[in-house]
Amino acid sequence: MKLYNLEPCPYCRMVRDKLASLGLSYEKEDVSTNPKERSEVYKASGQYFVPVLIDGDLVFDDEEKIINYLDKTYGPGKE
């Protein structure tokens, strides 16, 4: 799992907190504060905003979608 992240971003923080609460390991890729310098984010998701989470072949570009996915896939009672 890989998270494109910006440390001061509150939405990224929400995703990091969810990943931590579920005990999931992930690669964190910190990005530039300038969205126009986030070519790797664009290549992964087709847009420049973070957070973006990649889990295998799945790509999520919205904190609510990411958190819902993590809960449904890795939450309590999941493998």
Buried (B, 14 or more C-beta within 10 A) or exposed (E): BBBBBBEEBEBBBBBBEBBEEBEBEBEEBEBEEEBEEBEBBBEBBEEBBBBBBBBEEEBBBBBEEBBBBBBEEBBEEEE
